[in-house]
Each structure stands twice: as structure tokens, then as C-alpha cells.
Amino acid sequence: MQYLQAALFALGVVLVLVAYSQYIRRTGDWGGVLRFWRRGMSLSVTEFKIQRAGLMIMILAVVVRFVSVLFQW
């Protein structure tokens, strides 16, 4: 179960980094990535979907970790 949690989290991070690298390649705007919490980044539809998928997979990894600790698997 620990390997599943680590793999899911790593996959999520990779997907988010792929989305941001596509954004940088498309716009050349490093500042937008460094200030991602602001509304300065205008992601394309594909970049947005990849980013959200990565975030959801990272959240799933946290849920798996929580469940494994809760039930002591």
C-alpha cells in the first residue's frame, strides 16, 4: 500500500510538471509558473485538464495514505 501511495503521488507531480512545461513552452512565461496561485496563468484546455488530473491523483494518494493509516494495512 505504501508503494501505491508513493507511485500515485509521483505520477500526480509528474502530470502537474508536464502541464507547466507545456505552458512554458507555449508562452515562454516562467513568471506565471512561479506565481501559479495568482490568476496570471492562462492554461490551454489540454494543460488545464492535465494539471487537474495531476492534482486529483495527488489528492487520491493522500486519501490512500489516510485510509492505510486508519485501517493499519
Short mmCIF file of the C-alpha atoms (twelve columns), coordinates in Angstrom:
data_MODEL
# 
_entry.id   MODEL 
# 
loop_
_atom_site.group_PDB 
_atom_site.id 
_atom_site.type_symbol 
_atom_site.label_atom_id 
_atom_site.label_alt_id 
_atom_site.label_comp_id 
_atom_site.label_asym_id 
_atom_site.label_seq_id 
_atom_site.Cartn_x 
_atom_site.Cartn_y 
_atom_site.Cartn_z 
_atom_site.pdbx_PDB_model_num 
ATOM 1  C CA . MET A 1  0.000  0.000  0.000   1 
ATOM 2  C CA . GLN A 2  2.907  2.317  0.689   1 
ATOM 3  C CA . TYR A 3  4.214  1.798  -2.845  1 
ATOM 4  C CA . LEU A 4  0.794  2.610  -4.295  1 
ATOM 5  C CA . GLN A 5  0.645  5.865  -2.356  1 
ATOM 6  C CA . ALA A 6  4.156  6.878  -3.424  1 
ATOM 7  C CA . ALA A 7  3.516  5.938  -7.050  1 
ATOM 8  C CA . LEU A 8  0.249  7.876  -7.180  1 
ATOM 9  C CA . PHE A 9  1.833  10.953 -5.644  1 
ATOM 10 C CA . ALA A 10 4.821  10.786 -8.014  1 
ATOM 11 C CA . LEU A 11 2.513  10.357 -11.004 1 
ATOM 12 C CA . GLY A 12 0.496  13.381 -9.909  1 
ATOM 13 C CA . VAL A 13 3.605  15.520 -9.561  1 
ATOM 14 C CA . VAL A 14 4.822  14.421 -12.989 1 
ATOM 15 C CA . LEU A 15 1.487  15.327 -14.581 1 
ATOM 16 C CA . VAL A 16 1.481  18.782 -12.995 1 
ATOM 17 C CA . LEU A 17 5.060  19.359 -14.132 1 
ATOM 18 C CA . VAL A 18 4.131  18.242 -17.667 1 
ATOM 19 C CA . ALA A 19 1.258  20.729 -17.743 1 
ATOM 20 C CA . TYR A 20 3.515  23.546 -16.541 1 
ATOM 21 C CA . SER A 21 6.268  22.632 -19.006 1 
ATOM 22 C CA . GLN A 22 3.747  22.731 -21.854 1 
ATOM 23 C CA . TYR A 23 2.617  26.159 -20.647 1 
ATOM 24 C CA . ILE A 24 6.207  27.435 -20.528 1 
ATOM 25 C CA . ARG A 25 6.964  26.012 -23.973 1 
ATOM 26 C CA . ARG A 26 3.817  27.636 -25.392 1 
ATOM 27 C CA . THR A 27 4.130  31.067 -23.746 1 
ATOM 28 C CA . GLY A 28 7.710  31.363 -22.505 1 
ATOM 29 C CA . ASP A 29 6.311  32.823 -19.257 1 
ATOM 30 C CA . TRP A 30 8.319  31.477 -16.310 1 
ATOM 31 C CA . GLY A 31 6.880  34.118 -14.006 1 
ATOM 32 C CA . GLY A 32 3.382  32.750 -14.385 1 
ATOM 33 C CA . VAL A 33 4.510  29.323 -13.211 1 
ATOM 34 C CA . LEU A 34 6.395  30.783 -10.263 1 
ATOM 35 C CA . ARG A 35 3.227  32.672 -9.243  1 
ATOM 36 C CA . PHE A 36 0.750  29.891 -10.050 1 
ATOM 37 C CA . TRP A 37 -1.621 30.829 -7.210  1 
ATOM 38 C CA . ARG A 38 -2.441 34.106 -8.948  1 
ATOM 39 C CA . ARG A 39 -4.680 34.235 -11.965 1 
ATOM 40 C CA . GLY A 40 -1.767 35.175 -14.207 1 
ATOM 41 C CA . MET A 41 -1.528 31.810 -15.942 1 
ATOM 42 C CA . SER A 42 -3.846 31.197 -18.846 1 
ATOM 43 C CA . LEU A 43 -3.621 27.461 -19.400 1 
ATOM 44 C CA . SER A 44 -4.973 25.906 -22.558 1 
ATOM 45 C CA . VAL A 45 -7.750 23.341 -22.211 1 
ATOM 46 C CA . THR A 46 -5.312 20.440 -22.511 1 
ATOM 47 C CA . GLU A 47 -2.872 21.940 -19.997 1 
ATOM 48 C CA . PHE A 48 -5.723 22.607 -17.590 1 
ATOM 49 C CA . LYS A 49 -7.015 19.031 -17.831 1 
ATOM 50 C CA . ILE A 50 -3.535 17.572 -17.310 1 
ATOM 51 C CA . GLN A 51 -2.949 19.851 -14.313 1 
ATOM 52 C CA . ARG A 52 -6.290 18.945 -12.720 1 
ATOM 53 C CA . ALA A 53 -5.720 15.238 -13.327 1 
ATOM 54 C CA . GLY A 54 -2.343 15.512 -11.596 1 
ATOM 55 C CA . LEU A 55 -3.858 17.342 -8.643  1 
ATOM 56 C CA . MET A 56 -6.642 14.786 -8.313  1 
ATOM 57 C CA . ILE A 57 -4.147 11.907 -8.394  1 
ATOM 58 C CA . MET A 58 -2.097 13.601 -5.661  1 
ATOM 59 C CA . ILE A 59 -5.253 14.009 -3.557  1 
ATOM 60 C CA . LEU A 60 -6.040 10.339 -4.173  1 
ATOM 61 C CA . ALA A 61 -2.558 9.455  -2.901  1 
ATOM 62 C CA . VAL A 62 -3.241 11.374 0.301   1 
ATOM 63 C CA . VAL A 63 -6.591 9.593  0.705   1 
ATOM 64 C CA . VAL A 64 -4.904 6.205  0.188   1 
ATOM 65 C CA . ARG A 65 -2.333 7.125  2.824   1 
ATOM 66 C CA . PHE A 66 -5.066 8.234  5.236   1 
ATOM 67 C CA . VAL A 67 -7.054 5.030  4.717   1 
ATOM 68 C CA . SER A 68 -3.977 2.855  5.140   1 
ATOM 69 C CA . VAL A 69 -3.122 4.564  8.429   1 
ATOM 70 C CA . LEU A 70 -6.727 4.465  9.585   1 
ATOM 71 C CA . PHE A 71 -7.124 0.736  8.935   1 
ATOM 72 C CA . GLN A 72 -3.448 -0.198 9.581   1 
ATOM 73 C CA . TRP A 73 -2.901 -2.015 6.288   1 
# 
